Amino acid sequence: MKKINIAIVGLGFGAEFIPIYQKHPNANLMAICQRSEAKLNEIGDNFKIEKKYTSYDELLKDSEVDAIHINTPIPNHGEQSIKALMAGKHVACTVPMATTVDECKQIVELVKETGLTYMMMETVVYAREFLFMKELFDNGDLGKIQFLKASHQQDMDGWPNYWPGLPPMYYATHCVGPVLALTRDQAEYVSCFGSGTIREELIKEYNSPFAVETTHIKFKNSDLSAQVYRSLFDVARQYRESFEVYGSKKSVEWPLIEGKPLVVHTAKKPEPEIPEEIDCPDFAKLLPNEIQSFTTQGVYDTEDNTHLSFTQGAGHGGSHPHLVHEFLSALITNKQPYPNANQSANITCVGILAHESALMGGKLIRLPEFTFTE
């Protein structure tokens, strides 16, 4: 059975993926990379990983490594993905793909030139709730899709480094991803409005005043559009990554409170019977037996040592093993993962350009040609 030699870069959130790769039948987790040598050695010893790098550039020189899984801070994603592709490595990168349109373009061009594989590891499009709606869509149960809606709201006060004052749409993949992924469509153009005002000390960081940004997305070669909204500071709201789909036969709405059931609306029933609360099933059945357990538990599974993706975000809907399996399957079968480089660029550039639109009062902005696939 073919195995892919994997290296994980960034061991905060990234450590969540170590045991998944170690147990996946097509992976050989051979190296980890972290700037802090103490943390690197602690995790390396805990998981019995011999190759440990404090230098990303040195890791990229390792000829035995086939693929890099990047889990570093957002500002590093574009540069590190570009470096890895130039070094001949396949790339899986946590969201977003990059923070500029130009970096997204460079990644797409490198993938085309080298034939290497790139996948943005967007958790929401592999979360159990999304997979439930995707199954309904693929089976025809939703009927004709008429509209899609998603949100990502989170209180980022107290988060370090680049987070204070970050424009909401700069990190919009968790709400843009699912509205495009359900029908595998692409965004053609966007219009975004800012609303409200964050505190003065936050505004100066990015020269962005908006408490909330709301974007309309027009789909390419489709009659569909979607609405997404995002907030990070000075908005009273429990953490929420929501996705809703409205079809001619059935619609599915996200609960208002985390942990409550999804609501499925069925057309043409008597009015009181239209809505039905549904406990979303898990989709571990789609995975190899060896990694199925990781849809419901993570590495950080003790009360005093829980990663933020579990205290905020409910463990990303059990998506982590699905992401690993999608990436490895693409490398083994030489097929494109979802989202591939073009699709990742389309999803990411929606957010970057939406913020530009908000600064210009909602001006329509077209997505660049390189983000489209035939």
Contacts in CASP RR format, 6 or more apart in sequence:
PFRMAT RR
TARGET T0000
AUTHOR 0000-0000-0000
METHOD contacts of the structure
MODEL  1
MKKINIAIVGLGFGAEFIPIYQKHPNANLMAICQRSEAKLNEIGDNFKIE
KKYTSYDELLKDSEVDAIHINTPIPNHGEQSIKALMAGKHVACTVPMATT
VDECKQIVELVKETGLTYMMMETVVYAREFLFMKELFDNGDLGKIQFLKA
SHQQDMDGWPNYWPGLPPMYYATHCVGPVLALTRDQAEYVSCFGSGTIRE
ELIKEYNSPFAVETTHIKFKNSDLSAQVYRSLFDVARQYRESFEVYGSKK
SVEWPLIEGKPLVVHTAKKPEPEIPEEIDCPDFAKLLPNEIQSFTTQGVY
DTEDNTHLSFTQGAGHGGSHPHLVHEFLSALITNKQPYPNANQSANITCV
GILAHESALMGGKLIRLPEFTFTE
1 25 0 8 1.000
1 26 0 8 1.000
2 26 0 8 1.000
2 332 0 8 1.000
3 26 0 8 1.000
3 27 0 8 1.000
3 28 0 8 1.000
4 26 0 8 1.000
4 27 0 8 1.000
4 28 0 8 1.000
4 66 0 8 1.000
4 67 0 8 1.000
4 90 0 8 1.000
4 328 0 8 1.000
4 331 0 8 1.000
4 332 0 8 1.000
5 28 0 8 1.000
5 30 0 8 1.000
5 64 0 8 1.000
5 65 0 8 1.000
5 66 0 8 1.000
5 67 0 8 1.000
6 21 0 8 1.000
6 27 0 8 1.000
6 28 0 8 1.000
6 29 0 8 1.000
6 30 0 8 1.000
6 31 0 8 1.000
6 65 0 8 1.000
6 66 0 8 1.000
6 67 0 8 1.000
6 68 0 8 1.000
6 69 0 8 1.000
7 29 0 8 1.000
7 30 0 8 1.000
7 31 0 8 1.000
7 32 0 8 1.000
7 33 0 8 1.000
7 51 0 8 1.000
7 53 0 8 1.000
7 59 0 8 1.000
7 62 0 8 1.000
7 65 0 8 1.000
7 67 0 8 1.000
7 68 0 8 1.000
7 69 0 8 1.000
8 14 0 8 1.000
8 15 0 8 1.000
8 17 0 8 1.000
8 18 0 8 1.000
8 21 0 8 1.000
8 29 0 8 1.000
8 31 0 8 1.000
8 32 0 8 1.000
8 33 0 8 1.000
8 69 0 8 1.000
8 71 0 8 1.000
9 32 0 8 1.000
9 33 0 8 1.000
9 34 0 8 1.000
9 56 0 8 1.000
9 59 0 8 1.000
9 68 0 8 1.000
9 69 0 8 1.000
9 70 0 8 1.000
9 71 0 8 1.000
9 72 0 8 1.000
9 80 0 8 1.000
10 32 0 8 1.000
10 33 0 8 1.000
10 34 0 8 1.000
10 70 0 8 1.000
10 71 0 8 1.000
10 72 0 8 1.000
11 32 0 8 1.000
11 33 0 8 1.000
11 34 0 8 1.000
11 39 0 8 1.000
11 40 0 8 1.000
11 43 0 8 1.000
11 71 0 8 1.000
12 71 0 8 1.000
12 307 0 8 1.000
13 71 0 8 1.000
13 94 0 8 1.000
13 307 0 8 1.000
13 308 0 8 1.000
13 309 0 8 1.000
14 69 0 8 1.000
14 71 0 8 1.000
14 94 0 8 1.000
15 43 0 8 1.000
15 299 0 8 1.000
15 300 0 8 1.000
15 307 0 8 1.000
16 298 0 8 1.000
16 299 0 8 1.000
16 300 0 8 1.000
16 307 0 8 1.000
16 309 0 8 1.000
16 320 0 8 1.000
17 69 0 8 1.000
17 71 0 8 1.000
17 320 0 8 1.000
17 324 0 8 1.000
18 29 0 8 1.000
18 32 0 8 1.000
18 43 0 8 1.000
18 47 0 8 1.000
18 49 0 8 1.000
18 299 0 8 1.000
19 47 0 8 1.000
19 294 0 8 1.000
19 298 0 8 1.000
19 299 0 8 1.000
20 291 0 8 1.000
20 294 0 8 1.000
20 320 0 8 1.000
20 321 0 8 1.000
20 324 0 8 1.000
21 27 0 8 1.000
21 29 0 8 1.000
21 69 0 8 1.000
21 324 0 8 1.000
22 29 0 8 1.000
22 47 0 8 1.000
23 290 0 8 1.000
23 291 0 8 1.000
24 288 0 8 1.000
24 290 0 8 1.000
24 291 0 8 1.000
24 321 0 8 1.000
24 324 0 8 1.000
24 325 0 8 1.000
24 328 0 8 1.000
25 288 0 8 1.000
25 290 0 8 1.000
26 328 0 8 1.000
26 329 0 8 1.000
26 331 0 8 1.000
26 332 0 8 1.000
27 324 0 8 1.000
27 328 0 8 1.000
29 47 0 8 1.000
29 49 0 8 1.000
30 49 0 8 1.000
30 50 0 8 1.000
30 51 0 8 1.000
30 64 0 8 1.000
30 65 0 8 1.000
31 49 0 8 1.000
31 51 0 8 1.000
31 52 0 8 1.000
31 53 0 8 1.000
31 59 0 8 1.000
31 62 0 8 1.000
31 65 0 8 1.000
32 40 0 8 1.000
32 43 0 8 1.000
32 44 0 8 1.000
32 49 0 8 1.000
32 51 0 8 1.000
32 52 0 8 1.000
32 53 0 8 1.000
33 40 0 8 1.000
33 52 0 8 1.000
33 53 0 8 1.000
33 54 0 8 1.000
33 55 0 8 1.000
33 56 0 8 1.000
33 59 0 8 1.000
34 40 0 8 1.000
34 43 0 8 1.000
34 52 0 8 1.000
34 53 0 8 1.000
34 54 0 8 1.000
35 54 0 8 1.000
36 54 0 8 1.000
37 54 0 8 1.000
40 52 0 8 1.000
40 53 0 8 1.000
40 54 0 8 1.000
41 52 0 8 1.000
43 49 0 8 1.000
44 52 0 8 1.000
51 62 0 8 1.000
53 59 0 8 1.000
53 62 0 8 1.000
56 80 0 8 1.000
56 83 0 8 1.000
57 83 0 8 1.000
59 65 0 8 1.000
59 68 0 8 1.000
60 68 0 8 1.000
60 83 0 8 1.000
60 84 0 8 1.000
60 87 0 8 1.000
60 89 0 8 1.000
61 87 0 8 1.000
65 89 0 8 1.000
66 89 0 8 1.000
66 90 0 8 1.000
66 331 0 8 1.000
67 89 0 8 1.000
67 90 0 8 1.000
67 91 0 8 1.000
67 92 0 8 1.000
67 117 0 8 1.000
67 327 0 8 1.000
67 331 0 8 1.000
68 80 0 8 1.000
68 84 0 8 1.000
68 89 0 8 1.000
68 90 0 8 1.000
68 91 0 8 1.000
68 92 0 8 1.000
69 92 0 8 1.000
69 93 0 8 1.000
69 121 0 8 1.000
69 327 0 8 1.000
70 76 0 8 1.000
70 77 0 8 1.000
70 80 0 8 1.000
70 81 0 8 1.000
70 84 0 8 1.000
70 91 0 8 1.000
70 92 0 8 1.000
70 93 0 8 1.000
70 94 0 8 1.000
71 94 0 8 1.000
72 80 0 8 1.000
72 94 0 8 1.000
73 161 0 8 1.000
73 162 0 8 1.000
74 96 0 8 1.000
74 99 0 8 1.000
74 162 0 8 1.000
74 171 0 8 1.000
75 99 0 8 1.000
75 162 0 8 1.000
77 93 0 8 1.000
77 94 0 8 1.000
77 96 0 8 1.000
77 97 0 8 1.000
77 98 0 8 1.000
77 99 0 8 1.000
78 93 0 8 1.000
78 97 0 8 1.000
78 98 0 8 1.000
78 99 0 8 1.000
78 103 0 8 1.000
78 104 0 8 1.000
78 106 0 8 1.000
78 107 0 8 1.000
79 103 0 8 1.000
80 93 0 8 1.000
81 91 0 8 1.000
81 93 0 8 1.000
81 97 0 8 1.000
81 98 0 8 1.000
81 103 0 8 1.000
81 107 0 8 1.000
81 118 0 8 1.000
82 103 0 8 1.000
82 106 0 8 1.000
82 107 0 8 1.000
82 110 0 8 1.000
84 91 0 8 1.000
85 91 0 8 1.000
85 107 0 8 1.000
85 110 0 8 1.000
85 111 0 8 1.000
85 114 0 8 1.000
85 116 0 8 1.000
85 118 0 8 1.000
86 110 0 8 1.000
88 114 0 8 1.000
88 116 0 8 1.000
89 116 0 8 1.000
90 116 0 8 1.000
90 117 0 8 1.000
90 118 0 8 1.000
90 331 0 8 1.000
91 107 0 8 1.000
91 116 0 8 1.000
91 117 0 8 1.000
91 118 0 8 1.000
91 119 0 8 1.000
92 118 0 8 1.000
92 119 0 8 1.000
92 120 0 8 1.000
92 121 0 8 1.000
92 323 0 8 1.000
92 327 0 8 1.000
93 118 0 8 1.000
93 119 0 8 1.000
93 120 0 8 1.000
93 121 0 8 1.000
94 120 0 8 1.000
94 121 0 8 1.000
95 120 0 8 1.000
95 121 0 8 1.000
95 122 0 8 1.000
95 123 0 8 1.000
95 171 0 8 1.000
95 173 0 8 1.000
95 174 0 8 1.000
95 348 0 8 1.000
96 120 0 8 1.000
96 170 0 8 1.000
96 171 0 8 1.000
96 172 0 8 1.000
96 173 0 8 1.000
96 347 0 8 1.000
96 348 0 8 1.000
97 103 0 8 1.000
97 104 0 8 1.000
97 107 0 8 1.000
97 120 0 8 1.000
97 173 0 8 1.000
97 344 0 8 1.000
97 345 0 8 1.000
97 347 0 8 1.000
97 348 0 8 1.000
98 104 0 8 1.000
98 107 0 8 1.000
98 348 0 8 1.000
99 170 0 8 1.000
99 352 0 8 1.000
100 352 0 8 1.000
101 349 0 8 1.000
101 352 0 8 1.000
101 353 0 8 1.000
101 368 0 8 1.000
104 344 0 8 1.000
104 345 0 8 1.000
104 348 0 8 1.000
104 349 0 8 1.000
104 352 0 8 1.000
104 370 0 8 1.000
104 371 0 8 1.000
105 345 0 8 1.000
105 368 0 8 1.000
105 370 0 8 1.000
107 118 0 8 1.000
107 341 0 8 1.000
107 344 0 8 1.000
107 345 0 8 1.000
108 341 0 8 1.000
108 342 0 8 1.000
108 345 0 8 1.000
108 370 0 8 1.000
108 371 0 8 1.000
109 370 0 8 1.000
110 116 0 8 1.000
111 117 0 8 1.000
111 118 0 8 1.000
111 340 0 8 1.000
111 341 0 8 1.000
112 341 0 8 1.000
117 327 0 8 1.000
117 330 0 8 1.000
117 331 0 8 1.000
117 336 0 8 1.000
117 337 0 8 1.000
117 340 0 8 1.000
118 340 0 8 1.000
118 341 0 8 1.000
118 344 0 8 1.000
119 326 0 8 1.000
119 327 0 8 1.000
119 330 0 8 1.000
119 337 0 8 1.000
119 338 0 8 1.000
119 339 0 8 1.000
119 340 0 8 1.000
119 344 0 8 1.000
120 173 0 8 1.000
120 339 0 8 1.000
120 343 0 8 1.000
120 344 0 8 1.000
120 347 0 8 1.000
120 348 0 8 1.000
121 323 0 8 1.000
121 327 0 8 1.000
122 173 0 8 1.000
122 174 0 8 1.000
122 177 0 8 1.000
122 181 0 8 1.000
122 339 0 8 1.000
122 344 0 8 1.000
122 347 0 8 1.000
123 174 0 8 1.000
123 309 0 8 1.000
123 316 0 8 1.000
123 317 0 8 1.000
123 319 0 8 1.000
123 320 0 8 1.000
123 323 0 8 1.000
124 130 0 8 1.000
124 150 0 8 1.000
124 173 0 8 1.000
124 174 0 8 1.000
124 175 0 8 1.000
124 177 0 8 1.000
124 178 0 8 1.000
124 241 0 8 1.000
124 243 0 8 1.000
124 316 0 8 1.000
124 319 0 8 1.000
125 177 0 8 1.000
125 178 0 8 1.000
125 181 0 8 1.000
125 319 0 8 1.000
125 338 0 8 1.000
125 339 0 8 1.000
126 318 0 8 1.000
126 319 0 8 1.000
126 322 0 8 1.000
126 323 0 8 1.000
126 326 0 8 1.000
127 241 0 8 1.000
127 316 0 8 1.000
127 317 0 8 1.000
127 318 0 8 1.000
127 319 0 8 1.000
128 280 0 8 1.000
128 281 0 8 1.000
128 282 0 8 1.000
128 283 0 8 1.000
128 295 0 8 1.000
128 317 0 8 1.000
128 318 0 8 1.000
128 319 0 8 1.000
129 243 0 8 1.000
129 254 0 8 1.000
129 262 0 8 1.000
129 280 0 8 1.000
129 317 0 8 1.000
130 178 0 8 1.000
130 181 0 8 1.000
130 182 0 8 1.000
130 243 0 8 1.000
131 283 0 8 1.000
131 286 0 8 1.000
131 322 0 8 1.000
132 252 0 8 1.000
132 262 0 8 1.000
132 278 0 8 1.000
132 280 0 8 1.000
132 281 0 8 1.000
132 283 0 8 1.000
133 142 0 8 1.000
133 182 0 8 1.000
133 243 0 8 1.000
133 245 0 8 1.000
133 252 0 8 1.000
134 181 0 8 1.000
134 182 0 8 1.000
136 142 0 8 1.000
136 250 0 8 1.000
136 252 0 8 1.000
137 145 0 8 1.000
137 182 0 8 1.000
137 183 0 8 1.000
137 245 0 8 1.000
140 249 0 8 1.000
141 249 0 8 1.000
141 250 0 8 1.000
142 245 0 8 1.000
142 247 0 8 1.000
142 248 0 8 1.000
142 249 0 8 1.000
142 250 0 8 1.000
142 251 0 8 1.000
142 252 0 8 1.000
143 247 0 8 1.000
143 248 0 8 1.000
143 249 0 8 1.000
143 250 0 8 1.000
144 247 0 8 1.000
144 248 0 8 1.000
144 249 0 8 1.000
145 182 0 8 1.000
145 183 0 8 1.000
145 224 0 8 1.000
145 245 0 8 1.000
145 246 0 8 1.000
145 247 0 8 1.000
146 224 0 8 1.000
146 246 0 8 1.000
146 247 0 8 1.000
146 248 0 8 1.000
147 224 0 8 1.000
147 225 0 8 1.000
147 226 0 8 1.000
147 227 0 8 1.000
147 245 0 8 1.000
147 246 0 8 1.000
147 247 0 8 1.000
148 178 0 8 1.000
148 179 0 8 1.000
148 182 0 8 1.000
148 224 0 8 1.000
148 226 0 8 1.000
148 227 0 8 1.000
148 243 0 8 1.000
148 244 0 8 1.000
148 245 0 8 1.000
148 246 0 8 1.000
149 179 0 8 1.000
149 226 0 8 1.000
149 227 0 8 1.000
149 228 0 8 1.000
149 242 0 8 1.000
149 243 0 8 1.000
149 244 0 8 1.000
149 245 0 8 1.000
149 246 0 8 1.000
150 174 0 8 1.000
150 175 0 8 1.000
150 176 0 8 1.000
150 177 0 8 1.000
150 178 0 8 1.000
150 179 0 8 1.000
150 226 0 8 1.000
150 227 0 8 1.000
150 228 0 8 1.000
150 241 0 8 1.000
150 242 0 8 1.000
150 243 0 8 1.000
150 244 0 8 1.000
151 175 0 8 1.000
151 228 0 8 1.000
151 229 0 8 1.000
151 230 0 8 1.000
151 240 0 8 1.000
151 241 0 8 1.000
151 242 0 8 1.000
152 171 0 8 1.000
152 172 0 8 1.000
152 174 0 8 1.000
152 175 0 8 1.000
152 228 0 8 1.000
152 230 0 8 1.000
152 240 0 8 1.000
152 241 0 8 1.000
152 242 0 8 1.000
153 229 0 8 1.000
153 230 0 8 1.000
153 231 0 8 1.000
153 235 0 8 1.000
153 237 0 8 1.000
153 238 0 8 1.000
153 239 0 8 1.000
153 240 0 8 1.000
154 231 0 8 1.000
154 232 0 8 1.000
154 239 0 8 1.000
154 240 0 8 1.000
154 312 0 8 1.000
155 232 0 8 1.000
155 233 0 8 1.000
155 235 0 8 1.000
155 237 0 8 1.000
155 239 0 8 1.000
156 163 0 8 1.000
156 164 0 8 1.000
156 165 0 8 1.000
156 166 0 8 1.000
156 232 0 8 1.000
156 233 0 8 1.000
157 233 0 8 1.000
158 164 0 8 1.000
163 232 0 8 1.000
164 201 0 8 1.000
164 202 0 8 1.000
164 205 0 8 1.000
164 233 0 8 1.000
165 198 0 8 1.000
165 202 0 8 1.000
165 203 0 8 1.000
165 205 0 8 1.000
165 206 0 8 1.000
165 208 0 8 1.000
165 232 0 8 1.000
165 233 0 8 1.000
166 205 0 8 1.000
166 206 0 8 1.000
166 208 0 8 1.000
166 232 0 8 1.000
167 206 0 8 1.000
167 208 0 8 1.000
167 210 0 8 1.000
167 213 0 8 1.000
167 355 0 8 1.000
167 358 0 8 1.000
168 210 0 8 1.000
168 211 0 8 1.000
168 212 0 8 1.000
168 213 0 8 1.000
168 230 0 8 1.000
168 231 0 8 1.000
168 232 0 8 1.000
168 355 0 8 1.000
169 192 0 8 1.000
169 213 0 8 1.000
169 215 0 8 1.000
169 230 0 8 1.000
169 351 0 8 1.000
169 352 0 8 1.000
169 354 0 8 1.000
169 355 0 8 1.000
169 358 0 8 1.000
170 206 0 8 1.000
170 351 0 8 1.000
170 352 0 8 1.000
170 355 0 8 1.000
171 230 0 8 1.000
172 215 0 8 1.000
172 228 0 8 1.000
172 230 0 8 1.000
172 350 0 8 1.000
172 351 0 8 1.000
172 354 0 8 1.000
173 347 0 8 1.000
173 348 0 8 1.000
173 351 0 8 1.000
174 241 0 8 1.000
175 228 0 8 1.000
175 229 0 8 1.000
175 230 0 8 1.000
175 241 0 8 1.000
175 242 0 8 1.000
175 243 0 8 1.000
176 187 0 8 1.000
176 215 0 8 1.000
176 217 0 8 1.000
176 228 0 8 1.000
176 347 0 8 1.000
176 348 0 8 1.000
176 350 0 8 1.000
176 351 0 8 1.000
177 339 0 8 1.000
177 347 0 8 1.000
178 243 0 8 1.000
179 217 0 8 1.000
179 226 0 8 1.000
179 228 0 8 1.000
179 243 0 8 1.000
180 186 0 8 1.000
180 187 0 8 1.000
180 217 0 8 1.000
180 219 0 8 1.000
180 226 0 8 1.000
180 343 0 8 1.000
180 346 0 8 1.000
180 347 0 8 1.000
180 350 0 8 1.000
181 338 0 8 1.000
181 339 0 8 1.000
182 245 0 8 1.000
183 219 0 8 1.000
183 222 0 8 1.000
183 224 0 8 1.000
184 338 0 8 1.000
185 219 0 8 1.000
185 220 0 8 1.000
185 222 0 8 1.000
185 224 0 8 1.000
186 219 0 8 1.000
186 220 0 8 1.000
186 343 0 8 1.000
186 346 0 8 1.000
186 367 0 8 1.000
186 371 0 8 1.000
186 372 0 8 1.000
186 373 0 8 1.000
187 217 0 8 1.000
187 218 0 8 1.000
187 219 0 8 1.000
187 220 0 8 1.000
187 346 0 8 1.000
187 347 0 8 1.000
187 349 0 8 1.000
187 350 0 8 1.000
187 367 0 8 1.000
187 371 0 8 1.000
188 218 0 8 1.000
188 219 0 8 1.000
188 220 0 8 1.000
188 221 0 8 1.000
188 366 0 8 1.000
188 367 0 8 1.000
189 218 0 8 1.000
189 364 0 8 1.000
189 365 0 8 1.000
189 366 0 8 1.000
189 367 0 8 1.000
190 215 0 8 1.000
190 216 0 8 1.000
190 217 0 8 1.000
190 218 0 8 1.000
190 350 0 8 1.000
190 351 0 8 1.000
190 353 0 8 1.000
190 354 0 8 1.000
190 357 0 8 1.000
190 364 0 8 1.000
190 365 0 8 1.000
190 367 0 8 1.000
191 215 0 8 1.000
191 216 0 8 1.000
191 357 0 8 1.000
191 362 0 8 1.000
191 363 0 8 1.000
191 364 0 8 1.000
191 365 0 8 1.000
192 213 0 8 1.000
192 214 0 8 1.000
192 215 0 8 1.000
192 216 0 8 1.000
192 351 0 8 1.000
192 354 0 8 1.000
192 355 0 8 1.000
192 357 0 8 1.000
192 358 0 8 1.000
192 362 0 8 1.000
193 213 0 8 1.000
193 214 0 8 1.000
193 358 0 8 1.000
193 361 0 8 1.000
193 362 0 8 1.000
194 210 0 8 1.000
194 212 0 8 1.000
194 213 0 8 1.000
194 214 0 8 1.000
194 358 0 8 1.000
194 361 0 8 1.000
195 210 0 8 1.000
195 211 0 8 1.000
195 212 0 8 1.000
195 213 0 8 1.000
195 214 0 8 1.000
196 209 0 8 1.000
196 210 0 8 1.000
196 211 0 8 1.000
196 212 0 8 1.000
197 203 0 8 1.000
197 209 0 8 1.000
197 210 0 8 1.000
197 211 0 8 1.000
197 234 0 8 1.000
198 209 0 8 1.000
198 210 0 8 1.000
198 211 0 8 1.000
198 233 0 8 1.000
198 234 0 8 1.000
199 233 0 8 1.000
199 234 0 8 1.000
202 233 0 8 1.000
202 234 0 8 1.000
203 209 0 8 1.000
208 355 0 8 1.000
208 359 0 8 1.000
210 358 0 8 1.000
211 231 0 8 1.000
211 233 0 8 1.000
211 234 0 8 1.000
211 235 0 8 1.000
212 229 0 8 1.000
212 230 0 8 1.000
212 231 0 8 1.000
212 235 0 8 1.000
213 229 0 8 1.000
213 230 0 8 1.000
213 231 0 8 1.000
213 354 0 8 1.000
213 355 0 8 1.000
213 358 0 8 1.000
214 227 0 8 1.000
214 228 0 8 1.000
214 229 0 8 1.000
215 227 0 8 1.000
215 228 0 8 1.000
215 229 0 8 1.000
215 350 0 8 1.000
215 351 0 8 1.000
215 354 0 8 1.000
215 357 0 8 1.000
216 225 0 8 1.000
216 226 0 8 1.000
216 227 0 8 1.000
217 225 0 8 1.000
217 226 0 8 1.000
217 227 0 8 1.000
217 228 0 8 1.000
217 350 0 8 1.000
218 225 0 8 1.000
219 225 0 8 1.000
219 226 0 8 1.000
220 367 0 8 1.000
220 372 0 8 1.000
231 237 0 8 1.000
238 257 0 8 1.000
238 258 0 8 1.000
239 258 0 8 1.000
239 312 0 8 1.000
239 313 0 8 1.000
240 254 0 8 1.000
240 258 0 8 1.000
241 313 0 8 1.000
242 254 0 8 1.000
243 254 0 8 1.000
244 251 0 8 1.000
244 252 0 8 1.000
244 253 0 8 1.000
244 254 0 8 1.000
245 251 0 8 1.000
245 252 0 8 1.000
248 267 0 8 1.000
249 266 0 8 1.000
249 267 0 8 1.000
250 264 0 8 1.000
250 265 0 8 1.000
250 266 0 8 1.000
250 267 0 8 1.000
251 264 0 8 1.000
251 265 0 8 1.000
252 262 0 8 1.000
252 263 0 8 1.000
252 264 0 8 1.000
252 265 0 8 1.000
253 262 0 8 1.000
253 263 0 8 1.000
253 265 0 8 1.000
254 262 0 8 1.000
255 261 0 8 1.000
255 262 0 8 1.000
255 263 0 8 1.000
258 313 0 8 1.000
258 314 0 8 1.000
259 314 0 8 1.000
260 277 0 8 1.000
261 277 0 8 1.000
261 278 0 8 1.000
261 279 0 8 1.000
261 280 0 8 1.000
262 277 0 8 1.000
262 278 0 8 1.000
262 279 0 8 1.000
262 280 0 8 1.000
263 275 0 8 1.000
263 276 0 8 1.000
263 277 0 8 1.000
263 278 0 8 1.000
264 275 0 8 1.000
264 276 0 8 1.000
264 277 0 8 1.000
264 278 0 8 1.000
265 274 0 8 1.000
265 275 0 8 1.000
265 276 0 8 1.000
266 273 0 8 1.000
266 274 0 8 1.000
266 276 0 8 1.000
267 274 0 8 1.000
282 295 0 8 1.000
282 296 0 8 1.000
282 318 0 8 1.000
283 295 0 8 1.000
283 322 0 8 1.000
284 292 0 8 1.000
284 293 0 8 1.000
284 295 0 8 1.000
284 296 0 8 1.000
284 321 0 8 1.000
285 292 0 8 1.000
286 322 0 8 1.000
286 325 0 8 1.000
287 295 0 8 1.000
287 321 0 8 1.000
287 322 0 8 1.000
287 325 0 8 1.000
288 325 0 8 1.000
291 321 0 8 1.000
291 324 0 8 1.000
291 325 0 8 1.000
292 321 0 8 1.000
294 318 0 8 1.000
294 320 0 8 1.000
294 321 0 8 1.000
295 317 0 8 1.000
295 318 0 8 1.000
295 320 0 8 1.000
295 321 0 8 1.000
295 322 0 8 1.000
296 318 0 8 1.000
298 307 0 8 1.000
298 310 0 8 1.000
298 315 0 8 1.000
298 320 0 8 1.000
299 307 0 8 1.000
300 306 0 8 1.000
300 307 0 8 1.000
300 310 0 8 1.000
309 315 0 8 1.000
309 316 0 8 1.000
326 337 0 8 1.000
326 338 0 8 1.000
327 337 0 8 1.000
329 335 0 8 1.000
329 337 0 8 1.000
330 336 0 8 1.000
330 337 0 8 1.000
339 346 0 8 1.000
339 347 0 8 1.000
340 373 0 8 1.000
342 370 0 8 1.000
342 371 0 8 1.000
342 372 0 8 1.000
342 373 0 8 1.000
343 373 0 8 1.000
345 368 0 8 1.000
345 370 0 8 1.000
345 371 0 8 1.000
346 367 0 8 1.000
346 371 0 8 1.000
346 372 0 8 1.000
349 367 0 8 1.000
349 368 0 8 1.000
349 371 0 8 1.000
350 367 0 8 1.000
353 365 0 8 1.000
353 367 0 8 1.000
354 365 0 8 1.000
356 363 0 8 1.000
356 365 0 8 1.000
357 363 0 8 1.000
357 364 0 8 1.000
357 365 0 8 1.000
END
